[in-house]
Amino acid sequence: MDDRAVGRNGARGVWMTVLFFGALWGAVEALFGGLLHVILPPTYQGKILLAIAAALMALAVRRTGRAWAPLGMALIASPLKLFSALVFALPVSAPAVLNPAFAILAEGGAFALLAGLLLRRRESAARFLLAGVGAGVLQSLLYVGLVRGPGLWSYPSAQALKALGTKFPNWVLSLSGIGGFLSTSIPYAALGAGIACLAIGLLPLPARTRPRLALLFAGSAACLAISFLASWLI
């Protein structure tokens, strides 16, 4: 992977590109996540969003040349999911609010690690495929760790959640429940992320050029606006 700065703006251009892709990820989660929730069961919704997120992360790596870009994107997109606490009138610590944010952090951390291992020195379609498959597996494990660790520490009691009309993730309380979750999550996550990343790896993208900072800033602001509006309206 080329470590040279992107154009004359160097690090500033990289950070603005990561900001844009992070805001775009948040907008996709809010807009398409809401629409898919209406027309598809929740299990399908998550798988489709994971594939879209993997494609965005792979594209960000190709445009910035930075393996850490997916983690930076996740640190931007994940807090945006917490806004749903206001929309659903739930505490921020409720699983329905925290778990989607945990999922985004797990996806970004997993892809950043795999990109660092496979894409730092050389990019190819095959390497993007392997990075996507590996990230799909790892993100499922990281997600379980986040739910099992800070999640269980933060969630309100099951009784309080029942009074609020939302559910507690009981699967995380037992090894059999975690095993059942992983047996479903890992194959679909690896397949979806692998195909999405392969598609990005095969795209004939133009060479990296000096990013237009004003355009990236305007695009980021627009994506943030879409994210907040979609959360309220959909």
C-alpha positions as CSV (number, residue, x, y, z in Angstrom):
1,M,0.0,0.0,0.0
2,D,1.4,3.4,-0.9
3,D,2.2,5.4,2.2
4,R,2.7,8.7,0.3
5,A,0.4,11.6,1.2
6,V,-2.6,12.0,-1.1
7,G,-1.8,15.0,-3.2
8,R,-0.3,18.2,-1.8
9,N,-2.8,18.4,1.1
10,G,-1.3,15.2,2.6
11,A,-2.7,14.2,5.9
12,R,-5.5,16.8,5.7
13,G,-6.8,15.2,2.6
14,V,-6.7,11.8,4.1
15,W,-8.6,12.8,7.2
16,M,-11.2,14.7,5.2
17,T,-11.7,11.6,3.0
18,V,-12.1,9.4,6.1
19,L,-14.6,12.0,7.5
20,F,-16.6,11.8,4.3
21,F,-16.7,8.0,4.2
22,G,-17.6,7.9,7.9
23,A,-20.4,10.3,7.5
24,L,-21.6,8.4,4.4
25,W,-21.6,5.2,6.3
26,G,-23.7,6.8,9.0
27,A,-26.1,8.1,6.3
28,V,-26.4,4.7,4.7
29,E,-27.1,3.1,8.1
30,A,-29.9,5.6,8.9
31,L,-31.4,5.8,5.4
32,F,-31.2,2.3,4.1
33,G,-31.3,0.7,7.5
34,G,-34.6,2.3,8.1
35,L,-36.0,1.4,4.8
36,L,-34.8,-2.2,5.0
37,H,-36.3,-2.5,8.5
38,V,-39.7,-1.7,7.0
39,I,-39.5,-4.2,4.1
40,L,-37.2,-7.0,5.4
41,P,-36.8,-9.1,8.6
42,P,-34.1,-7.7,10.9
43,T,-31.7,-10.6,10.1
44,Y,-31.6,-9.8,6.4
45,Q,-31.3,-6.1,7.1
46,G,-28.1,-6.5,9.1
47,K,-26.5,-8.7,6.4
48,I,-27.2,-6.2,3.7
49,L,-25.9,-3.3,5.7
50,L,-22.7,-5.3,6.6
51,A,-22.0,-5.8,2.9
52,I,-22.5,-2.1,2.1
53,A,-20.3,-1.1,5.0
54,A,-17.6,-3.5,3.8
55,A,-17.7,-2.0,0.3
56,L,-17.4,1.6,1.7
57,M,-14.5,0.6,3.9
58,A,-12.7,-1.1,1.0
59,L,-13.3,1.9,-1.2
60,A,-11.9,4.2,1.5
61,V,-8.8,2.1,1.7
62,R,-8.3,2.3,-2.0
63,R,-8.9,6.1,-2.1
64,T,-6.7,7.0,0.9
65,G,-4.1,4.2,0.9
66,R,-4.4,3.9,4.6
67,A,-5.2,0.7,6.4
68,W,-6.6,2.5,9.4
69,A,-9.3,4.3,7.4
70,P,-12.0,1.8,8.3
71,L,-11.5,2.3,12.0
72,G,-11.6,6.1,11.5
73,M,-14.8,5.7,9.6
74,A,-16.3,3.5,12.4
75,L,-15.4,6.1,15.0
76,I,-17.4,8.6,13.1
77,A,-20.4,6.4,12.1
78,S,-20.8,4.6,15.4
79,P,-21.7,7.6,17.5
80,L,-24.3,8.6,14.9
81,K,-26.2,5.4,15.8
82,L,-26.6,6.7,19.4
83,F,-28.9,9.4,18.1
84,S,-31.6,6.7,17.8
85,A,-31.9,6.9,21.6
86,L,-33.8,10.2,21.1
87,V,-35.8,8.8,18.2
88,F,-37.0,5.7,20.1
89,A,-37.2,7.4,23.5
90,L,-34.7,4.9,25.0
91,P,-31.7,5.3,27.2
92,V,-28.4,5.4,25.3
93,S,-27.4,2.2,27.2
94,A,-30.3,0.2,25.8
95,P,-29.2,-2.7,23.6
96,A,-31.3,-1.5,20.8
97,V,-29.2,1.7,20.8
98,L,-25.8,0.4,21.8
99,N,-25.6,-2.9,19.9
100,P,-25.8,-1.3,16.4
101,A,-23.0,1.1,17.5
102,F,-21.0,-1.9,18.7
103,A,-21.5,-3.6,15.4
104,I,-20.1,-0.6,13.5
105,L,-17.1,-0.5,15.8
106,A,-16.5,-4.2,15.3
107,E,-16.7,-3.9,11.5
108,G,-14.3,-1.0,11.4
109,G,-11.8,-2.5,13.8
110,A,-11.9,-5.9,12.0
111,F,-11.4,-4.4,8.5
112,A,-8.7,-2.1,9.6
113,L,-6.7,-5.0,11.1
114,L,-7.2,-7.2,8.0
115,A,-6.3,-4.3,5.7
116,G,-3.1,-3.7,7.7
117,L,-2.2,-7.4,7.3
118,L,-3.1,-7.9,3.7
119,L,-3.3,-4.5,1.9
120,R,-0.6,-2.4,3.5
121,R,2.1,-3.2,0.9
122,R,0.2,-4.4,-2.1
123,E,-3.5,-4.2,-3.2
124,S,-5.2,-6.7,-5.5
125,A,-8.7,-8.1,-6.0
126,A,-7.6,-11.3,-4.3
127,R,-6.2,-9.5,-1.3
128,F,-9.4,-7.5,-1.0
129,L,-11.4,-10.7,-1.1
130,L,-9.3,-12.2,1.7
131,A,-9.5,-9.0,3.7
132,G,-13.3,-9.0,3.4
133,V,-13.7,-12.6,4.4
134,G,-11.4,-12.3,7.3
135,A,-13.0,-9.1,8.5
136,G,-16.4,-10.7,8.3
137,V,-15.3,-13.5,10.6
138,L,-13.4,-11.2,13.0
139,Q,-16.1,-8.6,13.3
140,S,-18.5,-11.3,14.5
141,L,-16.1,-12.2,17.3
142,L,-15.4,-8.6,18.2
143,Y,-19.1,-7.8,18.3
144,V,-19.7,-10.7,20.8
145,G,-16.8,-9.3,22.9
146,L,-18.3,-5.8,22.9
147,V,-21.8,-7.1,23.8
148,R,-20.4,-9.5,26.4
149,G,-18.1,-6.9,27.9
150,P,-19.1,-3.2,27.9
151,G,-22.6,-4.1,26.8
152,L,-23.5,-6.3,29.8
153,W,-21.8,-3.8,32.0
154,S,-23.9,-0.9,30.6
155,Y,-27.3,-2.3,29.8
156,P,-30.3,-1.5,32.1
157,S,-31.8,-4.5,33.8
158,A,-34.1,-6.9,31.9
159,Q,-37.0,-5.7,33.9
160,A,-36.3,-2.0,33.0
161,L,-35.9,-2.9,29.3
162,K,-39.2,-4.8,29.4
163,A,-40.9,-1.7,30.9
164,L,-39.4,0.4,28.1
165,G,-40.8,-2.1,25.5
166,T,-37.4,-3.2,24.2
167,K,-35.5,-6.5,24.4
168,F,-32.5,-7.8,26.2
169,P,-29.9,-9.9,24.2
170,N,-30.3,-13.1,26.2
171,W,-28.2,-15.0,23.7
172,V,-25.1,-13.4,25.2
173,L,-25.7,-14.9,28.6
174,S,-24.7,-18.4,27.7
175,L,-22.0,-20.2,25.7
176,S,-24.7,-22.0,23.7
177,G,-26.4,-18.7,22.9
178,I,-23.1,-17.2,21.7
179,G,-22.3,-20.3,19.7
180,G,-25.7,-20.1,18.0
181,F,-25.2,-16.4,17.2
182,L,-21.8,-17.0,15.7
183,S,-22.9,-20.0,13.7
184,T,-25.4,-17.8,11.9
185,S,-23.4,-14.6,11.9
186,I,-19.9,-15.7,10.7
187,P,-20.9,-17.4,7.4
188,Y,-23.1,-14.6,6.2
189,A,-20.7,-11.9,7.3
190,A,-17.7,-13.6,5.7
191,L,-19.7,-14.2,2.4
192,G,-21.2,-10.7,2.2
193,A,-18.1,-8.8,3.2
194,G,-15.9,-10.9,0.9
195,I,-18.1,-10.4,-2.2
196,A,-18.4,-6.6,-1.5
197,C,-14.7,-6.2,-1.0
198,L,-13.9,-8.3,-4.1
199,A,-16.2,-6.0,-6.2
200,I,-14.4,-2.9,-4.9
201,G,-11.0,-4.6,-5.6
202,L,-12.0,-5.2,-9.2
203,L,-13.3,-1.6,-9.8
204,P,-11.1,0.3,-12.3
205,L,-10.7,3.3,-10.1
206,P,-8.6,6.3,-11.4
207,A,-5.2,7.0,-9.8
208,R,-5.2,8.8,-6.4
209,T,-5.3,12.5,-7.0
210,R,-5.3,15.6,-4.7
211,P,-8.7,15.6,-3.0
212,R,-11.0,18.6,-3.1
213,L,-11.3,19.5,0.5
214,A,-14.2,21.8,0.1
215,L,-16.2,19.2,-1.8
216,L,-15.4,16.5,0.8
217,F,-16.5,18.9,3.6
218,A,-19.7,19.7,1.9
219,G,-20.4,16.0,1.2
220,S,-19.7,15.1,4.8
221,A,-22.1,17.8,6.0
222,A,-24.8,16.6,3.6
223,C,-24.3,13.0,4.8
224,L,-24.6,14.0,8.4
225,A,-27.8,15.9,7.6
226,I,-29.2,12.9,5.8
227,S,-28.3,10.7,8.8
228,F,-30.2,12.8,11.3
229,L,-33.2,13.4,9.1
230,A,-33.5,9.8,8.1
231,S,-33.3,8.7,11.7
232,W,-36.3,10.9,12.5
233,L,-38.4,10.3,9.4
234,I,-38.0,6.6,8.6
